[in-house]
Amino acid sequence: MKVELVTTLKRKATKILADLRKNREPVLITEHGKPSAYLVDVEDYESLQKRLKILEGIARGELSISEGRTVSHRDAEEKLEKWLK
């Protein structure tokens, strides 16, 4: 992963963004020697957001199962039929 100082980002933003689009490699921005932010390609960020939503949905489903909040297949079909009308 590429690492850049925040001051370098200020001076060379156009070049850093061009490299990011070309290589699609995230850039870690540091301030005072400490990690401050990641600069990522828009498509990669959007993909990560979609993956996160899917994982959150799976986690909610697993929690529902562990808490016994489930319905039978037949009941689920009936609810979906009403919802899809």
C-alpha positions as CSV (number, residue, x, y, z in Angstrom):
1,M,0.0,0.0,0.0
2,K,1.2,3.4,-0.9
3,V,1.7,5.9,2.0
4,E,1.7,9.7,1.5
5,L,2.1,12.6,3.9
6,V,-0.9,15.0,4.0
7,T,1.4,17.8,2.8
8,T,2.3,15.7,-0.2
9,L,-1.4,15.2,-0.9
10,K,-1.9,18.9,-0.8
11,R,1.0,19.5,-3.2
12,K,0.5,16.6,-5.6
13,A,-3.2,15.8,-5.3
14,T,-3.7,15.5,-9.1
15,K,-0.8,13.1,-9.5
16,I,-1.8,11.0,-6.5
17,L,-5.4,10.7,-7.8
18,A,-4.1,9.8,-11.3
19,D,-1.9,7.1,-9.8
20,L,-4.9,5.9,-7.7
21,R,-7.1,5.6,-10.8
22,K,-4.4,3.8,-12.7
23,N,-3.2,1.4,-10.1
24,R,-6.4,1.1,-7.9
25,E,-4.1,0.8,-4.9
26,P,-5.4,2.5,-1.7
27,V,-3.2,5.4,-0.4
28,L,-2.7,5.8,3.4
29,I,-2.5,9.5,4.3
30,T,-0.5,10.3,7.4
31,E,-0.4,13.4,9.6
32,H,2.5,13.9,12.0
33,G,3.7,10.4,11.3
34,K,0.4,8.8,12.2
35,P,-2.3,7.2,9.9
36,S,-5.1,9.7,9.2
37,A,-7.1,8.5,6.3
38,Y,-7.3,6.1,3.4
39,L,-7.7,7.4,-0.2
40,V,-9.5,4.7,-2.3
41,D,-10.9,4.5,-5.8
42,V,-14.6,5.3,-6.0
43,E,-15.5,1.9,-7.5
44,D,-13.6,0.1,-4.8
45,Y,-15.2,2.1,-2.1
46,E,-18.7,1.4,-3.5
47,S,-17.9,-2.3,-3.7
48,L,-16.8,-2.3,-0.1
49,Q,-20.0,-0.6,1.0
50,K,-22.1,-3.2,-0.8
51,R,-20.1,-6.0,0.8
52,L,-20.5,-4.4,4.2
53,K,-24.3,-4.3,3.7
54,I,-24.4,-7.9,2.7
55,L,-22.4,-8.9,5.8
56,E,-24.6,-6.8,8.1
57,G,-27.6,-8.6,6.6
58,I,-26.1,-12.0,7.3
59,A,-25.2,-11.0,10.8
60,R,-28.8,-9.8,11.5
61,G,-30.1,-13.1,10.1
62,E,-27.8,-15.1,12.3
63,L,-28.8,-13.1,15.3
64,S,-32.5,-13.7,14.5
65,I,-31.9,-17.4,14.2
66,S,-30.0,-17.6,17.5
67,E,-32.9,-15.6,19.2
68,G,-35.5,-18.0,17.7
69,R,-37.1,-15.2,15.6
70,T,-37.9,-17.4,12.6
71,V,-40.9,-18.3,10.5
72,S,-41.7,-21.4,8.6
73,H,-41.1,-21.5,4.8
74,R,-44.8,-21.5,4.2
75,D,-45.4,-18.4,6.3
76,A,-42.5,-16.7,4.6
77,E,-44.0,-17.4,1.2
78,E,-47.4,-16.0,2.3
79,K,-45.8,-12.8,3.6
80,L,-43.8,-12.4,0.5
81,E,-46.8,-12.9,-1.7
82,K,-48.7,-10.1,0.1
83,W,-45.6,-7.9,0.1
84,L,-45.0,-8.3,-3.7
85,K,-48.6,-7.5,-4.7
